[in-house]
Amino acid sequence: MGIAEGKRALIVGVANDKSLAWSIARELHAQGAAIAMTYQGEVLEKRVRPLAAEIGAQVAGELDVGNDEQIDRVMAGLKGLWGGLDMLVHAVAYADREDLRDRFLNVSRPGFGRALEISAYSLVALARAAEPLMESRGGGAIVTLSYLGAVRAIPNYNVMGVAKAALEACVRYLALDLGPKNIRVNALSAAPARTLASSAIRDFHTMAHEVGERAPLKRAMRPEEVGKMAAVMLSDFSSGVTGQTVYVDVGYNIIG
């Protein structure tokens, strides 16, 4: 039996087969969880549905995390399908491309607000909607994805670093609020990965190359390593861990 046997998991943020969210979905499936996935818009639906079919996952419908009605609709559908929810994966981030390509000093007011709404507040909105479904199951676990730019100034990461800092703060406050319901909330801080989101970051290849050169393990992070750690953090194997940011970055964060 896998460590997620009998659990029900919602994965938000799968964009394609390079997504870290997809690595998490595959690992949870391998560990015995029933999976539901969402998509945003027709273009991503065409990518997500074949992936869902590959692991026998449910497609829970369209979900724009900036739309509360869609969030409620997805959660209502899962309540009807499963009766409750054990695991939630939040793998959503967004910043306007121009706000990642220019100096942080020049970030626009609307761009700043949009980045924080989609990348950080969306975790709060999803956790609030998932709370009753997890409570009905006696508790649950939530994992989101962060990056070292939340705690260090990383060239070209700009407003996304500020959004990830807010996200990690949200993790701590949500852990405090949801702990009495036996719902744990944690973040995984992954090394740079070649995903659809990272393609918007200027000179991304330099960021990724430096990790492989300087990290203690002297190699790049493998996406499946994020999937495996997420499965542990979402399972009862980490029942005493909440409000934490766990680094899955081949040790790069410890380097001075």
N, C-alpha and C positions, 0 to 999 in steps of 0.2 A: 504493500500500500504506500502511496505517495504522501508527502506531508500536507497536501491540500485535498486529500480524499474527502468527498462529500461536501466540499465547500462550493459556494456560488460567488463568482467574481465578475465584476463589471470593469472593462478596460476602456478608458476614454483617451483617445489620442493616437490611435493607430492610423498612420498615413500611407504606409507601404511596407514592403518586406524588409526595409532597412531601419524602420522605426525601433527605438528601444522598447516602446510599448508592445511591439510585436514579439520581441524577444521574451518579454515578461509573459505575454499571453501563451506563447508556446511552452514555456517552462511550467506555468501553472496547469496547463492542460496535461503535460507529461506527469505532473505530480497529482493528478486526479481531480482537479477542479472542473466544474462546469463553467463555461465562459460565455459572456455576452460582450459584444463590441458595438461601438457606435461609429458614425461617420459624420463628416461635415460637408454637405453639398454633393452634387452629382458626380463630380470628378473623383472625389475620394471614395464615394460609394462603389464605383467600379473597381477600385483597388481593394477595398476592405472586404467586399462580399466573397471573392475567391479565397482570401486568406481565412476568413471565418469558416468557409466550407472545408478548408484543409484540415482544421482541427475540430470540426463538428461544433463550432461555436454558434450561438444565437446572434443575430443582428438585431440589436435593440432599437434601431431606428436612427434618424438624423438627430444630431445634437450639436448645436452651436452653444458653447458654454456661456455666451453673453445673452442667451435667451432663456429666461426663467421658465417660460411655458414649455419649452422643449425639454428642459431638465425635469420638470414635473411629469411630463408625458412619458419619458424614458423610465423614471422610477416607478410610475404607476404600472407600466407594462411589466417591469420586473416583479412587482408585487403580485400581479396576476399570474405570471409565469412560474415564479419560484416561491412566492409567499414572503420572502425575505432576502437579505444580502449579507454575505460574510466578508467580502473583500472588494475594495475599490482602488483602482489605479488611475491616478491623475497624471497624464503625460501631455500636457497642453501648455504651449508658450507662444507668444506672438509679440513682435515689435515691427513697426514700419521699417522697410528696408533702408530708407534714407536716414532714419535715426540710428541705424547700425553702421552706416557707411561714413557719416559725418562725425565731427567731434561730439562728445557727450554734452559739452557746453551748449551746443546748438539744438539739442532735442526740443521739439515743439511741445507746447502745452497739451494739445490733443494727443500727440504721440505718446507722451509720458503717461497720460491717464489711460490710454488704450492698452499700453503694455502692462500696466499694473492690473487693470481689470481682467484681461484675458489670462495673464500668466500667474497671478496671485489670487485675486478675489474669486476666480472661478473655483479654486479649491474650497473656499468657504461655502460657496453656493452649492456645490456638489455634496460636501459633507453634511450640510444642513438637510438636504433632500434625502440623503442616504441614512441619516440617523434613525428614523423610525423603522426602516427595513432591517438595519443591523440590530437594533434593540429587540426586535421580535425574534431574533436568532440568538439572543443572549450575549451579544457583543459582536465585534468585528475589527477589521484593520484597514487602514487607509495608507497608501504609499504614493508620494509624489516624486518628481524628478527635478533635481537642482544641479548646480554646477559651481565650481570654485569661484567664479566671478561674483558670487553672492558675498564673499568675505574678503576678496582681493580685487584690486583694480586690474583687470585683464584688458590689454589693448584691443580695441575694436568690439568689445562685448557691450560697452556703453550702457544704454538704458535697460538692456536685458539683465545686466548684473544687478541693477537696482531692483528690478522686478523679482529676481531670484532671492535677493535679500529679504524682500517683503514676504515672499513665499515661505522662506524658512521661519520667519517670525510667525506667520499664520499657522505653521505646523505646531509650534510651541503652544500658542493660545488655543488652538483646536484640541490639542492633546489635553490641556487643562479642563476645557469645557466637556469633552466627551469621555474622559477617563471614568467618571462615575457610572457611565453606561457600559463600561468594559469595551470601549472602542478606542483602539490605539491609532496614533497618527505619526508617521515618520517620513523622512525624505531620504532619497538616495542621491548623492552627489557623484555623478558619473564623469569620467574623463571625456574629452572631445570625441564625438562619434560622427561619422559621415551620414547624416540624416537630411531629410528635406528641410528641416528647420535650420540646421547649421550651414546650409548652402547660402544663406543670406548674410553670413558673417564674413566681413572682408578679411582676406589673408588667413582663412581658416586652416589651410594646410600647414602653416607655420605653427599654429597652436598645437595641432595634433602631432607634428613632428617633434616638437620640444618635449612633449610628454614621453614619447618613446625613447628619446635621447637621455633625459634627465631623471625619469622616475626610477625608484629603487629596483623595480622588476625589469627595467631596460627593454620595454616593449609597449605596444599600444594596448589599451583595454579592449577586451573582446565583448561584443554586445551580449553574448550569452552569459557573461559574468554578471551583468546587471540583472538579467532574467533570473538567475539562480539566487542572487542576494534578495531580490524582490520577493521570491517565493518564500524564502526564510523569514523575511520581515513581515510578511502577510500571514504566516502560519503560526501555530501555537509554539513553535520552536523559539519564538522571540516574545513570548507572552509577557515578559517583564520589561519590555523596551517600548517607550513611547516618548514623543516630543524630540526625537533625535534626528540629526543629519549624519548619515553613515556614508563614508566615502568609498566608492568603488572606482578607483582611478589609478590602479597599480602603484599606489603610494605617492603619487606626485604631490599631493597637498602637504606633505611633511618637508619638502625640499625648501631650503632657504634661498 
